[in-house]
Amino acid sequence: MEVTQPNLDIIFRQASLQFQTVVESYTSWYNQVAMTIPSSGSSMTYGWVDRLPALRKWVGNRVINAVATHQRTVINDTFEQTFGLRRTDVEDDQLGMFSASLRMQAMEAGAWPDVQLANFLRTANTVAGYDGVGVYATNHPLLGGDVTGIPSDITQSNLFTSTALTWDNYNTVRSAMQSWVGSDQQPLNIVPNLLVVPPQLEGMGKLILESDFLSGFLSQGAAPGSNVLKGTAKLLVVPQLANKPNNWWLYDTTKPIMPLLWQLRQAPRFTYKTNPSDDNVFLSNQFLYGVDARGAAAETVWFLGAAATSAGTY
C-alpha cells in the first residue's frame, strides 16, 4: 500500500468507526449503580439538600424547617492511551496488528467508567462525603437539621467491618439500612436492592440471593430451610474489584438519584498523528494513535449505600 495522506485518512476513518463500534458494544456495569452527570468545566460543585422532616399534624401555626444544604466539588481528571504503528507495517499492508490494537484500545475506552468507579470504591472510606465524614463511615450525622428533643450527637453507620458476606450478615446489613432514620426519627425509606461483590464472592452472593433453600443460617443447624431473602436484591459482580476480595456493598437504586456519580466531561476521543511532518513520523518512522478522555467518579448521598468487609478495616 502506498503511504499517502489520503490513504492514511481513509485508514483513520475506518479505524474511527471500528473504535466507536467496539466502545458502544462494551457491556458496562457502572450505570447500574451510578448516575451520569454531564460536565462543562474543569469541575462541578454539587449541592445536596438535607432531608426534611416527615409531615406533622397541623396544630397551631406552621413549623418552618430550616433546609440544610451541603456542597461537594468533583474535579475532572484527564486520561489517555496511545499506541504506535511503524510506517513500514502500513507500507507492507501489515494492518492486522493495528486492527487488534485498536480493538483492545476501544475495549479499554469502553471500560473506562467501570475502572474509575471501581477505583473510587476502593478508597471511598477515606473520601469526605457531603456530610463531612467518609462515604463509608460509622459516624454519619442524622439528616434533617436540629429537631427539638433529639440529641445532636447521634450518628449512624454505613460501614460494617469484620462482617463477612454470609446470609446472616447480609440480613443484618440490609436490616440496618432499612432502619436508618432522620433527625425526626422517621425512616429514610431505604430499599436495598443491589448487592455488589468482587469475583471471589460471586458464589456466596448467588447462594444468598438465588437459592430456594439454605442450611446453617439463623442458627438453625444443618437442616435446610426456605431462603426468605431470595430475590431481595440483584447481584452485580465487578471484576475490577478483585483486589478487594473481602469487601461487599449493598445499595438502594430505587430512588431518583443513584448511590454513585459518574461525571463526564469528555467521552473517549480517538485521534492520530500520521502526517509526514509530525515529529513521530519524521524522527521515529512511527504513526501514533491515541485516545483521550476527561471525567471523575464520586458519591451522591451516603444513605443510599453500605459497605462491609470481613477484614478489620475497609
Secondary structure, 3 states (H helix, E strand, C coil): CCCCHHHHHHHHHHHHHHHHHHHHHCCCCHHHCEEEEECCCCEEEEEEECCCCCCCCCCCCCCCCCCCEEEEEEECEEEEEEEEEEHHHHHCCCCHHHHHHHHHHHHHHHHHHHHHHHHHHHCHHHCECCCCCECCCCCEECCCCCCCCCCCCCEECCEECCCCCCHHHHHHHHHHHHCCECCCCCECCCCCCEEEECHHHHHHHHHHHHCCEECCCCCCCCCCEECCCCCCCEEEECHHHCCCCCEEEEECCCCCCCCEEEEEEEEEEEEEECCCCCHHHHHHCEEEEEEEEEEEEEECCHHHEEEEECCCCC
